[in-house]
Each structure stands twice: as structure tokens, then as C-alpha cells.
Amino acid sequence: MSFTPSPTGAARPASAVNAEIRALWSRAHGTLSEVEAVRYERLLVEWAAAVRADTDAAA
């Protein structure tokens, strides 16, 4: 599953990013390649932003 930003620039929900993180680790069998590690770092940043957005919206 590859990330394709929406044309409107809307952020994906944290649950969608989390699912992609889980799939990445599942495919990697516990060891990430350099390319996968970079992807993982980007997903973590995206996930953290989505969680912050969810928290801000709930407040």
C-alpha cells in the first residue's frame, strides 16, 4: 500500500496511517530495509500529525 496524498491536501485519519504502518512491519517481518525505514519515519510523522489534529478537534 503506497501513500498518495489527496488532491485537496486533506490529512488521512490516524487509523489509516496506523494501518499502513502495521502493514509495513508485517511485510518486513520485523526488520526494515533502509528504504522501508525512511518510509516508516515519514509515516510516524504523518501519524503524529493526524493524532494531534484529532486531539485538537476533540478539544
mmCIF file of the N, C-alpha and C atoms, coordinates in Angstrom:
data_MODEL
# 
_entry.id   MODEL 
# 
loop_
_atom_site.group_PDB 
_atom_site.id 
_atom_site.type_symbol 
_atom_site.label_atom_id 
_atom_site.label_alt_id 
_atom_site.label_comp_id 
_atom_site.label_asym_id 
_atom_site.label_entity_id 
_atom_site.label_seq_id 
_atom_site.pdbx_PDB_ins_code 
_atom_site.Cartn_x 
_atom_site.Cartn_y 
_atom_site.Cartn_z 
_atom_site.occupancy 
_atom_site.B_iso_or_equiv 
_atom_site.pdbx_formal_charge 
_atom_site.auth_seq_id 
_atom_site.auth_comp_id 
_atom_site.auth_asym_id 
_atom_site.auth_atom_id 
_atom_site.pdbx_PDB_model_num 
ATOM 1   N N  . MET A 1 1  ? 0.852   -1.160 0.000  1.00 0.00 ? 1  MET A N  1 
ATOM 2   C CA . MET A 1 1  ? 0.000   0.000  0.000  1.00 0.00 ? 1  MET A CA 1 
ATOM 3   C C  . MET A 1 1  ? 0.901   1.227  0.000  1.00 0.00 ? 1  MET A C  1 
ATOM 4   N N  . SER A 1 2  ? 0.737   2.065  -0.984 1.00 0.00 ? 2  SER A N  1 
ATOM 5   C CA . SER A 1 2  ? 1.550   3.277  -1.035 1.00 0.00 ? 2  SER A CA 1 
ATOM 6   C C  . SER A 1 2  ? 0.672   4.479  -0.755 1.00 0.00 ? 2  SER A C  1 
ATOM 7   N N  . PHE A 1 3  ? 1.293   5.479  -0.179 1.00 0.00 ? 3  PHE A N  1 
ATOM 8   C CA . PHE A 1 3  ? 0.578   6.693  0.187  1.00 0.00 ? 3  PHE A CA 1 
ATOM 9   C C  . PHE A 1 3  ? 0.497   7.609  -1.015 1.00 0.00 ? 3  PHE A C  1 
ATOM 10  N N  . THR A 1 4  ? -0.710  8.023  -1.319 1.00 0.00 ? 4  THR A N  1 
ATOM 11  C CA . THR A 1 4  ? -0.931  9.025  -2.353 1.00 0.00 ? 4  THR A CA 1 
ATOM 12  C C  . THR A 1 4  ? -1.685  10.169 -1.707 1.00 0.00 ? 4  THR A C  1 
ATOM 13  N N  . PRO A 1 5  ? -1.029  11.329 -1.589 1.00 0.00 ? 5  PRO A N  1 
ATOM 14  C CA . PRO A 1 5  ? -1.715  12.455 -0.958 1.00 0.00 ? 5  PRO A CA 1 
ATOM 15  C C  . PRO A 1 5  ? -2.981  12.811 -1.709 1.00 0.00 ? 5  PRO A C  1 
ATOM 16  N N  . SER A 1 6  ? -3.994  13.204 -0.974 1.00 0.00 ? 6  SER A N  1 
ATOM 17  C CA . SER A 1 6  ? -5.230  13.599 -1.641 1.00 0.00 ? 6  SER A CA 1 
ATOM 18  C C  . SER A 1 6  ? -5.005  14.925 -2.356 1.00 0.00 ? 6  SER A C  1 
ATOM 19  N N  . PRO A 1 7  ? -5.717  15.126 -3.462 1.00 0.00 ? 7  PRO A N  1 
ATOM 20  C CA . PRO A 1 7  ? -5.525  16.375 -4.217 1.00 0.00 ? 7  PRO A CA 1 
ATOM 21  C C  . PRO A 1 7  ? -5.897  17.615 -3.415 1.00 0.00 ? 7  PRO A C  1 
ATOM 22  N N  . THR A 1 8  ? -6.759  17.471 -2.432 1.00 0.00 ? 8  THR A N  1 
ATOM 23  C CA . THR A 1 8  ? -7.168  18.631 -1.647 1.00 0.00 ? 8  THR A CA 1 
ATOM 24  C C  . THR A 1 8  ? -6.178  18.926 -0.531 1.00 0.00 ? 8  THR A C  1 
ATOM 25  N N  . GLY A 1 9  ? -5.230  18.017 -0.308 1.00 0.00 ? 9  GLY A N  1 
ATOM 26  C CA . GLY A 1 9  ? -4.257  18.216 0.746  1.00 0.00 ? 9  GLY A CA 1 
ATOM 27  C C  . GLY A 1 9  ? -4.774  17.812 2.115  1.00 0.00 ? 9  GLY A C  1 
ATOM 28  N N  . ALA A 1 10 ? -5.954  17.204 2.166  1.00 0.00 ? 10 ALA A N  1 
ATOM 29  C CA . ALA A 1 10 ? -6.527  16.785 3.441  1.00 0.00 ? 10 ALA A CA 1 
ATOM 30  C C  . ALA A 1 10 ? -5.701  15.646 4.030  1.00 0.00 ? 10 ALA A C  1 
ATOM 31  N N  . ALA A 1 11 ? -5.522  15.698 5.330  1.00 0.00 ? 11 ALA A N  1 
ATOM 32  C CA . ALA A 1 11 ? -4.748  14.668 6.020  1.00 0.00 ? 11 ALA A CA 1 
ATOM 33  C C  . ALA A 1 11 ? -5.584  13.404 6.155  1.00 0.00 ? 11 ALA A C  1 
ATOM 34  N N  . ARG A 1 12 ? -4.893  12.273 6.145  1.00 0.00 ? 12 ARG A N  1 
ATOM 35  C CA . ARG A 1 12 ? -5.572  11.000 6.372  1.00 0.00 ? 12 ARG A CA 1 
ATOM 36  C C  . ARG A 1 12 ? -5.794  10.829 7.870  1.00 0.00 ? 12 ARG A C  1 
ATOM 37  N N  . PRO A 1 13 ? -6.810  10.070 8.236  1.00 0.00 ? 13 PRO A N  1 
ATOM 38  C CA . PRO A 1 13 ? -7.023  9.815  9.664  1.00 0.00 ? 13 PRO A CA 1 
ATOM 39  C C  . PRO A 1 13 ? -5.901  8.954  10.241 1.00 0.00 ? 13 PRO A C  1 
ATOM 40  N N  . ALA A 1 14 ? -5.663  9.112  11.534 1.00 0.00 ? 14 ALA A N  1 
ATOM 41  C CA . ALA A 1 14 ? -4.603  8.352  12.210 1.00 0.00 ? 14 ALA A CA 1 
ATOM 42  C C  . ALA A 1 14 ? -4.789  6.857  12.018 1.00 0.00 ? 14 ALA A C  1 
ATOM 43  N N  . SER A 1 15 ? -6.018  6.392  12.014 1.00 0.00 ? 15 SER A N  1 
ATOM 44  C CA . SER A 1 15 ? -6.267  4.952  11.861 1.00 0.00 ? 15 SER A CA 1 
ATOM 45  C C  . SER A 1 15 ? -5.790  4.435  10.507 1.00 0.00 ? 15 SER A C  1 
ATOM 46  N N  . ALA A 1 16 ? -5.923  5.238  9.460  1.00 0.00 ? 16 ALA A N  1 
ATOM 47  C CA . ALA A 1 16 ? -5.457  4.827  8.134  1.00 0.00 ? 16 ALA A CA 1 
ATOM 48  C C  . ALA A 1 16 ? -3.935  4.766  8.087  1.00 0.00 ? 16 ALA A C  1 
ATOM 49  N N  . VAL A 1 17 ? -3.290  5.746  8.698  1.00 0.00 ? 17 VAL A N  1 
ATOM 50  C CA . VAL A 1 17 ? -1.825  5.758  8.727  1.00 0.00 ? 17 VAL A CA 1 
ATOM 51  C C  . VAL A 1 17 ? -1.328  4.593  9.582  1.00 0.00 ? 17 VAL A C  1 
ATOM 52  N N  . ASN A 1 18 ? -1.985  4.357  10.702 1.00 0.00 ? 18 ASN A N  1 
ATOM 53  C CA . ASN A 1 18 ? -1.611  3.251  11.570 1.00 0.00 ? 18 ASN A CA 1 
ATOM 54  C C  . ASN A 1 18 ? -1.716  1.923  10.817 1.00 0.00 ? 18 ASN A C  1 
ATOM 55  N N  . ALA A 1 19 ? -2.756  1.746  10.028 1.00 0.00 ? 19 ALA A N  1 
ATOM 56  C CA . ALA A 1 19 ? -2.913  0.518  9.252  1.00 0.00 ? 19 ALA A CA 1 
ATOM 57  C C  . ALA A 1 19 ? -1.755  0.348  8.268  1.00 0.00 ? 19 ALA A C  1 
ATOM 58  N N  . GLU A 1 20 ? -1.324  1.439  7.673  1.00 0.00 ? 20 GLU A N  1 
ATOM 59  C CA . GLU A 1 20 ? -0.195  1.364  6.744  1.00 0.00 ? 20 GLU A CA 1 
ATOM 60  C C  . GLU A 1 20 ? 1.104   1.029  7.476  1.00 0.00 ? 20 GLU A C  1 
ATOM 61  N N  . ILE A 1 21 ? 1.285   1.579  8.675  1.00 0.00 ? 21 ILE A N  1 
ATOM 62  C CA . ILE A 1 21 ? 2.470   1.259  9.487  1.00 0.00 ? 21 ILE A CA 1 
ATOM 63  C C  . ILE A 1 21 ? 2.472   -0.231 9.826  1.00 0.00 ? 21 ILE A C  1 
ATOM 64  N N  . ARG A 1 22 ? 1.330   -0.739 10.257 1.00 0.00 ? 22 ARG A N  1 
ATOM 65  C CA . ARG A 1 22 ? 1.229   -2.163 10.601 1.00 0.00 ? 22 ARG A CA 1 
ATOM 66  C C  . ARG A 1 22 ? 1.517   -3.049 9.384  1.00 0.00 ? 22 ARG A C  1 
ATOM 67  N N  . ALA A 1 23 ? 0.997   -2.667 8.235  1.00 0.00 ? 23 ALA A N  1 
ATOM 68  C CA . ALA A 1 23 ? 1.243   -3.446 7.019  1.00 0.00 ? 23 ALA A CA 1 
ATOM 69  C C  . ALA A 1 23 ? 2.723   -3.429 6.640  1.00 0.00 ? 23 ALA A C  1 
ATOM 70  N N  . LEU A 1 24 ? 3.359   -2.289 6.802  1.00 0.00 ? 24 LEU A N  1 
ATOM 71  C CA . LEU A 1 24 ? 4.779   -2.175 6.505  1.00 0.00 ? 24 LEU A CA 1 
ATOM 72  C C  . LEU A 1 24 ? 5.578   -3.142 7.371  1.00 0.00 ? 24 LEU A C  1 
ATOM 73  N N  . TRP A 1 25 ? 5.314   -3.146 8.671  1.00 0.00 ? 25 TRP A N  1 
ATOM 74  C CA . TRP A 1 25 ? 6.034   -4.038 9.583  1.00 0.00 ? 25 TRP A CA 1 
ATOM 75  C C  . TRP A 1 25 ? 5.716   -5.495 9.292  1.00 0.00 ? 25 TRP A C  1 
ATOM 76  N N  . SER A 1 26 ? 4.483   -5.772 8.919  1.00 0.00 ? 26 SER A N  1 
ATOM 77  C CA . SER A 1 26 ? 4.096   -7.147 8.608  1.00 0.00 ? 26 SER A CA 1 
ATOM 78  C C  . SER A 1 26 ? 4.864   -7.663 7.392  1.00 0.00 ? 26 SER A C  1 
ATOM 79  N N  . ARG A 1 27 ? 4.960   -6.831 6.367  1.00 0.00 ? 27 ARG A N  1 
ATOM 80  C CA . ARG A 1 27 ? 5.708   -7.223 5.157  1.00 0.00 ? 27 ARG A CA 1 
ATOM 81  C C  . ARG A 1 27 ? 7.195   -7.355 5.432  1.00 0.00 ? 27 ARG A C  1 
ATOM 82  N N  . ALA A 1 28 ? 7.702   -6.555 6.372  1.00 0.00 ? 28 ALA A N  1 
ATOM 83  C CA . ALA A 1 28 ? 9.137   -6.528 6.660  1.00 0.00 ? 28 ALA A CA 1 
ATOM 84  C C  . ALA A 1 28 ? 9.567   -7.675 7.579  1.00 0.00 ? 28 ALA A C  1 
ATOM 85  N N  . HIS A 1 29 ? 8.615   -8.370 8.174  1.00 0.00 ? 29 HIS A N  1 
ATOM 86  C CA . HIS A 1 29 ? 8.918   -9.475 9.089  1.00 0.00 ? 29 HIS A CA 1 
ATOM 87  C C  . HIS A 1 29 ? 9.853   -9.038 10.211 1.00 0.00 ? 29 HIS A C  1 
ATOM 88  N N  . GLY A 1 30 ? 9.666   -7.817 10.709 1.00 0.00 ? 30 GLY A N  1 
ATOM 89  C CA . GLY A 1 30 ? 10.404  -7.352 11.878 1.00 0.00 ? 30 GLY A CA 1 
ATOM 90  C C  . GLY A 1 30 ? 11.711  -6.631 11.603 1.00 0.00 ? 30 GLY A C  1 
ATOM 91  N N  . THR A 1 31 ? 12.165  -6.603 10.361 1.00 0.00 ? 31 THR A N  1 
ATOM 92  C CA . THR A 1 31 ? 13.412  -5.912 10.026 1.00 0.00 ? 31 THR A CA 1 
ATOM 93  C C  . THR A 1 31 ? 13.174  -5.034 8.804  1.00 0.00 ? 31 THR A C  1 
ATOM 94  N N  . LEU A 1 32 ? 13.345  -3.728 8.980  1.00 0.00 ? 32 LEU A N  1 
ATOM 95  C CA . LEU A 1 32 ? 13.122  -2.790 7.877  1.00 0.00 ? 32 LEU A CA 1 
ATOM 96  C C  . LEU A 1 32 ? 14.398  -2.555 7.087  1.00 0.00 ? 32 LEU A C  1 
ATOM 97  N N  . SER A 1 33 ? 14.255  -2.496 5.774  1.00 0.00 ? 33 SER A N  1 
ATOM 98  C CA . SER A 1 33 ? 15.376  -2.090 4.925  1.00 0.00 ? 33 SER A CA 1 
ATOM 99  C C  . SER A 1 33 ? 15.567  -0.584 5.091  1.00 0.00 ? 33 SER A C  1 
ATOM 100 N N  . GLU A 1 34 ? 16.611  -0.048 4.510  1.00 0.00 ? 34 GLU A N  1 
ATOM 101 C CA . GLU A 1 34 ? 16.823  1.407  4.595  1.00 0.00 ? 34 GLU A CA 1 
ATOM 102 C C  . GLU A 1 34 ? 15.665  2.170  3.980  1.00 0.00 ? 34 GLU A C  1 
ATOM 103 N N  . VAL A 1 35 ? 15.181  1.706  2.854  1.00 0.00 ? 35 VAL A N  1 
ATOM 104 C CA . VAL A 1 35 ? 14.064  2.374  2.183  1.00 0.00 ? 35 VAL A CA 1 
ATOM 105 C C  . VAL A 1 35 ? 12.808  2.280  3.052  1.00 0.00 ? 35 VAL A C  1 
ATOM 106 N N  . GLU A 1 36 ? 12.560  1.106  3.622  1.00 0.00 ? 36 GLU A N  1 
ATOM 107 C CA . GLU A 1 36 ? 11.399  0.934  4.487  1.00 0.00 ? 36 GLU A CA 1 
ATOM 108 C C  . GLU A 1 36 ? 11.511  1.779  5.754  1.00 0.00 ? 36 GLU A C  1 
ATOM 109 N N  . ALA A 1 37 ? 12.720  1.910  6.285  1.00 0.00 ? 37 ALA A N  1 
ATOM 110 C CA . ALA A 1 37 ? 12.927  2.722  7.483  1.00 0.00 ? 37 ALA A CA 1 
ATOM 111 C C  . ALA A 1 37 ? 12.598  4.189  7.207  1.00 0.00 ? 37 ALA A C  1 
ATOM 112 N N  . VAL A 1 38 ? 12.974  4.679  6.046  1.00 0.00 ? 38 VAL A N  1 
ATOM 113 C CA . VAL A 1 38 ? 12.650  6.058  5.666  1.00 0.00 ? 38 VAL A CA 1 
ATOM 114 C C  . VAL A 1 38 ? 11.138  6.202  5.543  1.00 0.00 ? 38 VAL A C  1 
ATOM 115 N N  . ARG A 1 39 ? 10.490  5.220  4.915  1.00 0.00 ? 39 ARG A N  1 
ATOM 116 C CA . ARG A 1 39 ? 9.036   5.242  4.776  1.00 0.00 ? 39 ARG A CA 1 
ATOM 117 C C  . ARG A 1 39 ? 8.371   5.239  6.157  1.00 0.00 ? 39 ARG A C  1 
ATOM 118 N N  . TYR A 1 40 ? 8.892   4.398  7.054  1.00 0.00 ? 40 TYR A N  1 
ATOM 119 C CA . TYR A 1 40 ? 8.364   4.303  8.413  1.00 0.00 ? 40 TYR A CA 1 
ATOM 120 C C  . TYR A 1 40 ? 8.468   5.645  9.137  1.00 0.00 ? 40 TYR A C  1 
ATOM 121 N N  . GLU A 1 41 ? 9.611   6.300  9.020  1.00 0.00 ? 41 GLU A N  1 
ATOM 122 C CA . GLU A 1 41 ? 9.785   7.599  9.664  1.00 0.00 ? 41 GLU A CA 1 
ATOM 123 C C  . GLU A 1 41 ? 8.770   8.611  9.141  1.00 0.00 ? 41 GLU A C  1 
ATOM 124 N N  . ARG A 1 42 ? 8.549   8.611  7.838  1.00 0.00 ? 42 ARG A N  1 
ATOM 125 C CA . ARG A 1 42 ? 7.563   9.539  7.258  1.00 0.00 ? 42 ARG A CA 1 
ATOM 126 C C  . ARG A 1 42 ? 6.160   9.219  7.746  1.00 0.00 ? 42 ARG A C  1 
ATOM 127 N N  . LEU A 1 43 ? 5.850   7.918  7.839  1.00 0.00 ? 43 LEU A N  1 
ATOM 128 C CA . LEU A 1 43 ? 4.536   7.523  8.336  1.00 0.00 ? 43 LEU A CA 1 
ATOM 129 C C  . LEU A 1 43 ? 4.345   7.929  9.796  1.00 0.00 ? 43 LEU A C  1 
ATOM 130 N N  . LEU A 1 44 ? 5.399   7.808  10.596 1.00 0.00 ? 44 LEU A N  1 
ATOM 131 C CA . LEU A 1 44 ? 5.298   8.220  12.001 1.00 0.00 ? 44 LEU A CA 1 
ATOM 132 C C  . LEU A 1 44 ? 4.995   9.712  12.120 1.00 0.00 ? 44 LEU A C  1 
ATOM 133 N N  . VAL A 1 45 ? 5.650   10.504 11.297 1.00 0.00 ? 45 VAL A N  1 
ATOM 134 C CA . VAL A 1 45 ? 5.399   11.948 11.309 1.00 0.00 ? 45 VAL A CA 1 
ATOM 135 C C  . VAL A 1 45 ? 3.955   12.227 10.898 1.00 0.00 ? 45 VAL A C  1 
ATOM 136 N N  . GLU A 1 46 ? 3.497   11.536 9.861  1.00 0.00 ? 46 GLU A N  1 
ATOM 137 C CA . GLU A 1 46 ? 2.119   11.718 9.397  1.00 0.00 ? 46 GLU A CA 1 
ATOM 138 C C  . GLU A 1 46 ? 1.128   11.270 10.480 1.00 0.00 ? 46 GLU A C  1 
ATOM 139 N N  . TRP A 1 47 ? 1.428   10.140 11.127 1.00 0.00 ? 47 TRP A N  1 
ATOM 140 C CA . TRP A 1 47 ? 0.552   9.615  12.170 1.00 0.00 ? 47 TRP A CA 1 
ATOM 141 C C  . TRP A 1 47 ? 0.469   10.599 13.340 1.00 0.00 ? 47 TRP A C  1 
ATOM 142 N N  . ALA A 1 48 ? 1.617   11.114 13.768 1.00 0.00 ? 48 ALA A N  1 
ATOM 143 C CA . ALA A 1 48 ? 1.637   12.063 14.884 1.00 0.00 ? 48 ALA A CA 1 
ATOM 144 C C  . ALA A 1 48 ? 0.816   13.311 14.548 1.00 0.00 ? 48 ALA A C  1 
ATOM 145 N N  . ALA A 1 49 ? 0.929   13.797 13.331 1.00 0.00 ? 49 ALA A N  1 
ATOM 146 C CA . ALA A 1 49 ? 0.150   14.969 12.918 1.00 0.00 ? 49 ALA A CA 1 
ATOM 147 C C  . ALA A 1 49 ? -1.344  14.646 12.923 1.00 0.00 ? 49 ALA A C  1 
ATOM 148 N N  . ALA A 1 50 ? -1.700  13.456 12.488 1.00 0.00 ? 50 ALA A N  1 
ATOM 149 C CA . ALA A 1 50 ? -3.109  13.062 12.474 1.00 0.00 ? 50 ALA A CA 1 
ATOM 150 C C  . ALA A 1 50 ? -3.661  12.944 13.891 1.00 0.00 ? 50 ALA A C  1 
ATOM 151 N N  . VAL A 1 51 ? -2.859  12.404 14.801 1.00 0.00 ? 51 VAL A N  1 
ATOM 152 C CA . VAL A 1 51 ? -3.285  12.284 16.199 1.00 0.00 ? 51 VAL A CA 1 
ATOM 153 C C  . VAL A 1 51 ? -3.463  13.673 16.800 1.00 0.00 ? 51 VAL A C  1 
ATOM 154 N N  . ARG A 1 52 ? -2.522  14.577 16.516 1.00 0.00 ? 52 ARG A N  1 
ATOM 155 C CA . ARG A 1 52 ? -2.646  15.957 17.031 1.00 0.00 ? 52 ARG A CA 1 
ATOM 156 C C  . ARG A 1 52 ? -3.908  16.604 16.487 1.00 0.00 ? 52 ARG A C  1 
ATOM 157 N N  . ALA A 1 53 ? -4.186  16.406 15.202 1.00 0.00 ? 53 ALA A N  1 
ATOM 158 C CA . ALA A 1 53 ? -5.378  17.001 14.588 1.00 0.00 ? 53 ALA A CA 1 
ATOM 159 C C  . ALA A 1 53 ? -6.647  16.436 15.237 1.00 0.00 ? 53 ALA A C  1 
ATOM 160 N N  . ASP A 1 54 ? -6.654  15.131 15.509 1.00 0.00 ? 54 ASP A N  1 
ATOM 161 C CA . ASP A 1 54 ? -7.801  14.511 16.174 1.00 0.00 ? 54 ASP A CA 1 
ATOM 162 C C  . ASP A 1 54 ? -7.982  15.072 17.576 1.00 0.00 ? 54 ASP A C  1 
ATOM 163 N N  . THR A 1 55 ? -6.870  15.255 18.291 1.00 0.00 ? 55 THR A N  1 
ATOM 164 C CA . THR A 1 55 ? -6.919  15.773 19.655 1.00 0.00 ? 55 THR A CA 1 
ATOM 165 C C  . THR A 1 55 ? -7.389  17.216 19.664 1.00 0.00 ? 55 THR A C  1 
ATOM 166 N N  . ASP A 1 56 ? -6.891  18.003 18.720 1.00 0.00 ? 56 ASP A N  1 
ATOM 167 C CA . ASP A 1 56 ? -7.312  19.416 18.631 1.00 0.00 ? 56 ASP A CA 1 
ATOM 168 C C  . ASP A 1 56 ? -8.787  19.520 18.302 1.00 0.00 ? 56 ASP A C  1 
ATOM 169 N N  . ALA A 1 57 ? -9.268  18.645 17.419 1.00 0.00 ? 57 ALA A N  1 
ATOM 170 C CA . ALA A 1 57 ? -10.674 18.681 17.035 1.00 0.00 ? 57 ALA A CA 1 
ATOM 171 C C  . ALA A 1 57 ? -11.577 18.281 18.198 1.00 0.00 ? 57 ALA A C  1 
ATOM 172 N N  . ALA A 1 58 ? -11.089 17.391 19.052 1.00 0.00 ? 58 ALA A N  1 
ATOM 173 C CA . ALA A 1 58 ? -11.886 16.926 20.194 1.00 0.00 ? 58 ALA A CA 1 
ATOM 174 C C  . ALA A 1 58 ? -11.916 17.950 21.332 1.00 0.00 ? 58 ALA A C  1 
ATOM 175 N N  . ALA A 1 59 ? -10.933 18.823 21.340 1.00 0.00 ? 59 ALA A N  1 
ATOM 176 C CA . ALA A 1 59 ? -10.828 19.787 22.451 1.00 0.00 ? 59 ALA A CA 1 
ATOM 177 C C  . ALA A 1 59 ? -11.782 20.937 22.339 1.00 0.00 ? 59 ALA A C  1 
# 
